[in-house]
Amino acid sequence: MADYDLIFIGGGPGGYVGAIRAAQLGLKVACVEGRDALGGTCLNVGCIPSKALLHASEMVHEAEGNFATMGIIAKSVSVDVPKMLAYKQGVVDGNVKGIEFLFKKNKVDWLKGWGRITAKGEVTVDGTAHKAKNIVIATGSEPSPLKGVEVDQERVVDSTGALELKAVPKNLVIIGAGVIGLELGSVWGRLGAKVTVIEFLDQITPGQDGEVAKQFQRILTKQGFTFIMGAAVSGVEKLKTKLKVGYALRKDDSKHEIDADVVLVATGRRPFTKGLGLEEAGVALDDKGRVKTDARWRSNVEGVYAIGDVIDGPMLAHKAEDEGMAVAEVIAGRHGHVNYGVIPGVIYTAPEVSSVGATEEQLKAEGKATRSASSASWATVAPRRISPPKASSSCWPTRKPTASSART
Ligand SMILES: Cc1cc2nc3c(=O)[nH]c(=O)nc-3n(C[C@H](O)[C@H](O)[C@H](O)COP(=O)(O)OP(=O)(O)OC[C@H]3O[C@@H](n4cnc5c(N)ncnc54)[C@H](O)[C@@H]3O)c2cc1C
């Protein structure tokens, strides 16, 4: 048993950034992480691996579509999927090791194992109890399941499985036109998959500015995406050689089927609080299973705080990081602040789509005066074509995406 000023449960962008900041402010800090690696969803199965594959597949596109235009003459480009996945894993491993180094440098203890709140000011990790004056729940989120669709991570995958496909599927059906579905669809589409997206709503990237979403869908369609909008998936039948995805159109309830080699379920994420002992500890959750917090990230139980994907707000790494920094400041007796009005969001497709602040629709719904200006540049962005690679085996660029930032 050890005594700490503060224990973070969860070593993702919220937990590891907060733990480092708290240690820098002079607190004795530990971070509990059940995975074999620090970095959470973002570094292991989220932002970093997806951006590594987006970068690599973008290079394929450049080599196939734009090199010759720029006077760069290369022999035919081919894709070695296992090697590309190894490149992605190398990027992940480098980032993960970086956090371990920062923990050591800042004297943050990594308590390896799954943590549970077992009493007031007590976190038990694999049978060992640790005392803490303060506890921060930073346990993140997990993919939401879809009724009638069983994920096996081979043929029916969630985002984690879609980062590990052993070969380029011929037909990839993506359920859900959110950020994760469109980014991973871009990866496998650029590598040669025929990508079909089935979306329940009538707009892609729900919550996005309507005009931007419309133009974005148009551009993706030109790149080879097929969209089936306003459709509810009823199930996925697993046959020997293919998958059959059943769906009904909401407008007339007509039933349809589409074949796929791989189905990606990308219907959103839900907070992860399993096994934490929150009910016994009396920590209140909201109707979506998120830990209820006040403006200073305090739960209803004294000494227990929560940050990141497990609380209200956009599920974004930089939002979790900012909350991690701010809660560390608050617990250290300083002023911690996050300006929720200016958290940017980026979809790393090509072109990238970025946004910040309220959309025109949200402002109008709030009865606020708005003024809009159309951006002609949207219409003139050259649509990028996805064309299948021709053969196999090649070598890949070594430039790595920027690491998720731990502030030292
Ligand atoms: C495919 C994909 C791409 C993404 N791309 C981006 C992007 O480009 N930009 C962006 O901003 N965001 C992106 N995100 C979202 C981002 O990953 C999350 O918002 C971010 O990771 C949330 O950080 P967190 O610290 O709250 O939780 P997490 O990163 O989920 O970390 C929580 C950690 O807690 C651990 N844990 C849970 N329970 C326990 C327990 N009881 N004991 C010990 N450990 C526990 C988990 O193992 C996990 O490692 C992406 C997500 C996905 C899935």
The ligand as an SDF file (V2000), in Angstrom:
LIG
                    3D

 53 58  0  0  0  0  0  0  0  0999 V2000
  -10.2990    5.5670  -34.1230 C   0  0  0  0  0  0  0  0  0  0  0  0
  -10.2760    6.8050  -33.2500 C   0  0  0  0  0  0  0  0  0  0  0  0
   -9.6910    7.9670  -33.7220 C   0  0  0  0  0  0  0  0  0  0  0  0
   -9.6550    9.1030  -32.9260 C   0  0  0  0  0  0  0  0  0  0  0  0
   -9.0790   10.2240  -33.4190 N   0  0  0  0  0  0  0  0  0  0  0  0
   -9.0350   11.3430  -32.6710 C   0  0  0  0  0  0  0  0  0  0  0  0
   -8.4060   12.5200  -33.1680 C   0  0  0  0  0  0  0  0  0  0  0  0
   -7.8800   12.5400  -34.2770 O   0  0  0  0  0  0  0  0  0  0  0  0
   -8.3810   13.6190  -32.3750 N   0  0  0  0  0  0  0  0  0  0  0  0
   -8.9630   13.6150  -31.1260 C   0  0  0  0  0  0  0  0  0  0  0  0
   -8.9190   14.6430  -30.4490 O   0  0  0  0  0  0  0  0  0  0  0  0
   -9.5690   12.5200  -30.6310 N   0  0  0  0  0  0  0  0  0  0  0  0
   -9.6180   11.3890  -31.3710 C   0  0  0  0  0  0  0  0  0  0  0  0
  -10.2180   10.2600  -30.8580 N   0  0  0  0  0  0  0  0  0  0  0  0
  -10.8370   10.3250  -29.5070 C   0  0  0  0  0  0  0  0  0  0  0  0
   -9.7960   10.1850  -28.3990 C   0  0  0  0  0  0  0  0  0  0  0  0
   -9.1170    8.9630  -28.5560 O   0  0  0  0  0  0  0  0  0  0  0  0
  -10.4640   10.2440  -27.0420 C   0  0  0  0  0  0  0  0  0  0  0  0
  -11.2570   11.4090  -26.9520 O   0  0  0  0  0  0  0  0  0  0  0  0
   -9.4340   10.2760  -25.9220 C   0  0  0  0  0  0  0  0  0  0  0  0
   -8.6230    9.1270  -25.9750 O   0  0  0  0  0  0  0  0  0  0  0  0
  -10.1250   10.3520  -24.5530 C   0  0  0  0  0  0  0  0  0  0  0  0
   -9.1520   10.3800  -23.5640 O   0  0  0  0  0  0  0  0  0  0  0  0
   -9.4710    9.8570  -22.0910 P   0  0  0  0  0  0  0  0  0  0  0  0
   -8.2160   10.0550  -21.3260 O   0  0  0  0  0  0  0  0  0  0  0  0
  -10.7130   10.4570  -21.6000 O   0  0  0  0  0  0  0  0  0  0  0  0
   -9.7880    8.2910  -22.2240 O   0  0  0  0  0  0  0  0  0  0  0  0
   -9.0560    7.1020  -22.9640 P   0  0  0  0  0  0  0  0  0  0  0  0
   -8.0720    7.5470  -23.9490 O   0  0  0  0  0  0  0  0  0  0  0  0
  -10.1350    6.1750  -23.4120 O   0  0  0  0  0  0  0  0  0  0  0  0
   -8.2130    6.4140  -21.8070 O   0  0  0  0  0  0  0  0  0  0  0  0
   -8.8170    5.7780  -20.7330 C   0  0  0  0  0  0  0  0  0  0  0  0
   -7.8790    4.7030  -20.2210 C   0  0  0  0  0  0  0  0  0  0  0  0
   -8.3860    4.2350  -18.9780 O   0  0  0  0  0  0  0  0  0  0  0  0
   -8.1210    2.8660  -18.8610 C   0  0  0  0  0  0  0  0  0  0  0  0
   -9.0420    2.3110  -17.8840 N   0  0  0  0  0  0  0  0  0  0  0  0
  -10.3860    2.2640  -17.9450 C   0  0  0  0  0  0  0  0  0  0  0  0
  -10.8990    1.7440  -16.8100 N   0  0  0  0  0  0  0  0  0  0  0  0
   -9.8280    1.4690  -16.0280 C   0  0  0  0  0  0  0  0  0  0  0  0
   -9.7000    0.9120  -14.7340 C   0  0  0  0  0  0  0  0  0  0  0  0
  -10.7670    0.5680  -13.9900 N   0  0  0  0  0  0  0  0  0  0  0  0
   -8.4500    0.7310  -14.2520 N   0  0  0  0  0  0  0  0  0  0  0  0
   -7.3480    1.0670  -14.9690 C   0  0  0  0  0  0  0  0  0  0  0  0
   -7.4260    1.6160  -16.1990 N   0  0  0  0  0  0  0  0  0  0  0  0
   -8.6500    1.8110  -16.7100 C   0  0  0  0  0  0  0  0  0  0  0  0
   -8.3440    2.3360  -20.2780 C   0  0  0  0  0  0  0  0  0  0  0  0
   -7.6330    1.1080  -20.4540 O   0  0  0  0  0  0  0  0  0  0  0  0
   -7.7920    3.4780  -21.1210 C   0  0  0  0  0  0  0  0  0  0  0  0
   -6.4590    3.2330  -21.4720 O   0  0  0  0  0  0  0  0  0  0  0  0
  -10.2360    9.0880  -31.6230 C   0  0  0  0  0  0  0  0  0  0  0  0
  -10.8240    7.9120  -31.1340 C   0  0  0  0  0  0  0  0  0  0  0  0
  -10.8560    6.7740  -31.9300 C   0  0  0  0  0  0  0  0  0  0  0  0
  -11.4800    5.5130  -31.4010 C   0  0  0  0  0  0  0  0  0  0  0  0
  1  2  1  0
  2  3  1  0
  2 52  2  0
  3  4  2  0
  4  5  1  0
  4 50  1  0
  5  6  2  0
  6  7  1  0
  6 13  1  0
  7  8  2  0
  7  9  1  0
  9 10  1  0
 10 11  2  0
 10 12  1  0
 12 13  2  0
 13 14  1  0
 14 15  1  0
 14 50  1  0
 15 16  1  0
 16 17  1  0
 16 18  1  0
 18 19  1  0
 18 20  1  0
 20 21  1  0
 20 22  1  0
 22 23  1  0
 23 24  1  0
 24 25  2  0
 24 26  1  0
 24 27  1  0
 27 28  1  0
 28 29  2  0
 28 30  1  0
 28 31  1  0
 31 32  1  0
 32 33  1  0
 33 34  1  0
 33 48  1  0
 34 35  1  0
 35 36  1  0
 35 46  1  0
 36 37  1  0
 36 45  1  0
 37 38  2  0
 38 39  1  0
 39 40  1  0
 39 45  2  0
 40 41  1  0
 40 42  2  0
 42 43  1  0
 43 44  2  0
 44 45  1  0
 46 47  1  0
 46 48  1  0
 48 49  1  0
 50 51  2  0
 51 52  1  0
 52 53  1  0
M  END
$$$$
